[in-house]
Amino acid sequence: MDQIKVNDGDWHHLQLELKSSKDELKTKYTVVMSIDYGHHQTMVEIGSELHGLKLKTISVGGVSGNHGSVLHGFRGCIQGVRIGETPSTALVLNINQAEKVNVEGGCSIPDPCDSSPCPTNSYCSDDWDSYSCSCDPGYYGEDCKDVCSLNPCEHLSVCTRKPSSSHGYTCDCSVNYFGQYCETKKTTTGLQEAMPATPVIVTQLVHFLAPAIRRQDSASVNLV
C-alpha cells in the first residue's frame, strides 16, 4: 500500500482480520488489512503457527524494545481500539489501563509552519507533524532563488520578473528571435517571414519543491 497516504490530518479506519480457508490438503491462514472500510485493501498469507494460541498482549502503534524503547513506532493519534470477531461482539480495549510509552493524551500538535521554516519567496504547507516548502512562481531550488539569476533566455534577451504571470517571469525577445527561450532566429523566407517584427513575450515555469522535513519520534501502547 505504498500509494496510500494517511498522514493528511484526517482520521482513517484501519482493520486487521485473520482468515482461514480449507482446500483438499490443508488449511490456509491469511491476514487482510483494509483502510477506510475496505476502500484500500491488501492480503498476505501466513503460516499456521497462530492457530489455537491465546492472546495475552497487544502492542498498538509499535513494538516494545529493550529498556523502554519502541521499535517501528507510530506518530499520530489513535482512538477506538477494538478486538473481536465481528463489530457487534468486539471488545473495546481500555487505553487507560494500558502500559504507555511516549504517549500523551489528546490529539493536537503545533503547526510546524508557525516558526516560518521556509525561505523567502516560498510558502509553507502543514503536512501533519511535518512541513514542506514550495517556491513561488519564478523561483526555484531549496533556497527559492530568482530564476532570472540564471537568465534562462537566450540571444541577449531579457528575463523579467512579472508577478502577474502564472510563471512569475517573462522572456523579452529581441526583434530577430522568438520561441520559448527566444532560441529560434527568424528567417526571411517561409511562414516565419510573415511574423510581425515586434518583441515576442514567452514564459517558462521553473518551480521545484523543497524536500519535506519529517520527525521520526515514536510511540507505543501495550494493552494487557
Phi, psi and omega in degrees: 000040181296337184276356182268130178249121180242356178270056184247010179085358179257158175282143177228144179265127180239131180227132174246129184227130176264121182238157177229148177215144183249139169240195184292335186256317187204174177262131179256142179241134180228153174247128181247125176248126179234144179240137179056054173058044174089002179297324173233137187209145174216158185220143177221141180272136180238173179281188182263012184293332183280341185294126177088354180282149177266138181277125180247317184222138175243127174258122182247126177091358180166175179248131181293131177251194180283147175057041176076013179277167180235130179256139179054048186288153178256137175242116183163205182240140179230136175212158175064048179283125182227153176220136181162173184284320181225161178302329182283334181252007183292146179261125178278123182274139183272107181295330182295336180264006183269159172279124187246140176231118180058041181244136177236152178284157179083180182213070177216135178229152180292152177287117182295343180277351181297332181274006180052060184282346186271154181288172176298152180066039176209170175231151186257137177245130177280113183252034179063093179069016174200180179212163174224149181250133178237127182289147173293158178304135181093002178232157187211164173081176181296330180263002179052060179279156178294125181296333180293344176293339174271344183050071181290349181278145186255170174054051175060020174284165189251129173270126185235130174293131180218091183303331181287344178283147180295337180262350176087355179200165176224157172254120179264105184283152172285174188295336186262002184227157176207176179116180185300319178243021187060037186268348185252130179271137177289144177250172181262005179230162174076197186295326184294337180294330183280355181288140180296143182274058177235153180303139179255128180261122178234162181227155176213133183273129170236110190210112179243153175260127173292147184295143177290150178248124185236142176268155188241029179295154185230157178213158180206150175232126176253120181256118185252000000 
